[in-house]
Amino acid sequence: MKVPVKFNFGLDVVMLLALGLVCAGGYFLWIGPGLRTARAKASAVETCLIQEEQYRAARTDHWRIRRSLQDLLQQVEREGGGMPTQAAVDQRIAEVAAIAQACGVVIEEVNPEDPSPTEEHVETQIRFRAQASYTDFRHFMWQVERQMSFLDVTHFSVAAASAATNASCRITWSVRMYSQADEPVASKAEVRRPPP
């Protein structure tokens, strides 16, 4: 025989409601904020990992660019530091004279022409006359080619020197020096306006 179980619905319902309220309060007061904090931390960690990856990529690019820049600077240094300015023509003529003196070439005359501007640079033709042995002159030309950039020897001629000199040759040569304009060269298409 079954004994009927009697529930006291009033007390049971109140207990269930109280237990539900305690659980809901616990969730909203402790578990919910904890979950939100945990989600925020997980999101912050993910953001931090992404930023760290971007930082590593940027750092790798930085060092690659820096190495490339150092290589370019060394190349510029090896090649003479770039095209000199028009104001340095006299200094460059002095450099040619110093190389000549070191090679035993006696320069007698230097005749620079007026500079000829182009759209990209300025060309200055310079004629030299000197006395030296042919061997010394060859060595001088080799040193000029080795030590000076943005300079072309356009022509030279060698003749026997007079008997009154110790040198075996009388030499004339011309060089064309290339330089940057001290001020930008006006374009041919640019119309010049009179000053106001």
QUICOR-V745137 format. One record per residue. N is the residue number from 1. RES is the residue in three letters. SS is DSSP state (2 for helix, 1 for strand, 0 for the rest). D_LAST is the distance of its C-alpha to the last C-alpha in Angstrom with 2 decimals. Layout:
BEGIN
n:res:ss:d_last
N:RES:SS:D_LAST
N:RES:SS:D_LAST
END
This chain:
BEGIN
n:res:ss:d_last
1:MET:0:124.87
2:LYS:0:121.28
3:VAL:0:120.42
4:PRO:0:117.68
5:VAL:0:114.62
6:LYS:0:113.38
7:PHE:0:109.80
8:ASN:0:108.72
9:PHE:2:105.64
10:GLY:2:104.54
11:LEU:2:104.35
12:ASP:2:103.11
13:VAL:2:100.26
14:VAL:2:99.24
15:MET:2:99.34
16:LEU:2:97.30
17:LEU:2:94.74
18:ALA:2:94.61
19:LEU:2:94.25
20:GLY:2:91.47
21:LEU:2:89.65
22:VAL:2:90.00
23:CYS:2:88.71
24:ALA:2:85.77
25:GLY:2:84.96
26:GLY:2:85.21
27:TYR:2:82.89
28:PHE:2:80.27
29:LEU:2:80.56
30:TRP:2:80.97
31:ILE:2:80.77
32:GLY:2:77.82
33:PRO:2:75.44
34:GLY:2:76.68
35:LEU:2:75.93
36:ARG:2:72.43
37:THR:2:71.82
38:ALA:2:73.18
39:ARG:2:70.95
40:ALA:2:67.88
41:LYS:2:68.82
42:ALA:2:69.34
43:SER:2:65.93
44:ALA:2:64.30
45:VAL:2:66.09
46:GLU:2:64.94
47:THR:2:61.31
48:CYS:2:61.65
49:LEU:2:63.06
50:ILE:2:60.23
51:GLN:2:57.62
52:GLU:2:59.51
53:GLU:2:59.48
54:GLN:2:55.72
55:TYR:2:55.28
56:ARG:2:57.40
57:ALA:2:55.40
58:ALA:2:52.09
59:ARG:2:53.57
60:THR:2:54.76
61:ASP:2:51.28
62:HIS:2:49.77
63:TRP:2:52.13
64:ARG:2:51.63
65:ILE:2:47.83
66:ARG:2:48.25
67:ARG:2:50.60
68:SER:2:48.21
69:LEU:2:45.32
70:GLN:2:47.59
71:ASP:2:48.59
72:LEU:2:44.97
73:LEU:2:44.14
74:GLN:2:47.22
75:GLN:2:46.23
76:VAL:2:42.75
77:GLU:2:44.51
78:ARG:2:46.97
79:GLU:0:44.30
80:GLY:0:42.25
81:GLY:0:39.83
82:GLY:0:37.18
83:MET:0:34.77
84:PRO:0:33.62
85:THR:1:30.03
86:GLN:2:28.76
87:ALA:2:29.05
88:ALA:2:32.81
89:VAL:2:33.56
90:ASP:2:35.08
91:GLN:2:37.17
92:ARG:2:38.39
93:ILE:2:39.37
94:ALA:2:41.30
95:GLU:2:43.02
96:VAL:2:44.10
97:ALA:2:45.46
98:ALA:2:47.34
99:ILE:2:48.93
100:ALA:2:49.88
101:GLN:2:51.51
102:ALA:2:53.43
103:CYS:2:54.71
104:GLY:0:55.79
105:VAL:0:53.11
106:VAL:1:51.98
107:ILE:1:48.38
108:GLU:1:48.02
109:GLU:1:44.52
110:VAL:1:41.28
111:ASN:1:38.51
112:PRO:1:35.43
113:GLU:0:33.13
114:ASP:0:29.37
115:PRO:0:28.52
116:SER:1:28.12
117:PRO:1:25.96
118:THR:0:27.22
119:GLU:0:26.15
120:GLU:0:28.53
121:HIS:0:28.91
122:VAL:1:28.68
123:GLU:1:31.70
124:THR:1:32.76
125:GLN:1:35.76
126:ILE:1:37.97
127:ARG:1:41.10
128:PHE:1:44.01
129:ARG:1:47.18
130:ALA:1:50.15
131:GLN:1:53.93
132:ALA:1:56.19
133:SER:0:59.19
134:TYR:2:58.59
135:THR:2:59.83
136:ASP:2:57.39
137:PHE:2:54.52
138:ARG:2:55.52
139:HIS:2:55.69
140:PHE:2:52.25
141:MET:2:50.75
142:TRP:2:52.49
143:GLN:2:51.10
144:VAL:2:47.52
145:GLU:2:47.90
146:ARG:2:49.47
147:GLN:2:47.17
148:MET:0:43.68
149:SER:0:41.71
150:PHE:0:38.73
151:LEU:1:40.10
152:ASP:1:41.97
153:VAL:1:44.21
154:THR:1:43.41
155:HIS:1:46.31
156:PHE:1:48.71
157:SER:1:51.46
158:VAL:1:54.54
159:ALA:1:56.64
160:ALA:1:59.59
161:ALA:0:58.76
162:SER:0:60.31
163:ALA:0:63.69
164:ALA:0:62.32
165:THR:0:60.44
166:ASN:0:61.98
167:ALA:0:59.65
168:SER:0:61.00
169:CYS:1:57.70
170:ARG:1:54.49
171:ILE:1:51.81
172:THR:1:48.29
173:TRP:1:46.14
174:SER:1:42.62
175:VAL:1:40.92
176:ARG:1:37.82
177:MET:1:36.16
178:TYR:1:34.14
179:SER:1:31.61
180:GLN:1:28.83
181:ALA:0:25.29
182:ASP:0:23.99
183:GLU:0:20.79
184:PRO:0:21.07
185:VAL:0:21.27
186:ALA:0:18.85
187:SER:0:20.97
188:LYS:0:21.71
189:ALA:0:21.10
190:GLU:0:17.60
191:VAL:0:14.97
192:ARG:0:12.18
193:ARG:0:8.71
194:PRO:0:6.42
195:PRO:0:3.83
196:PRO:0:0.00
END
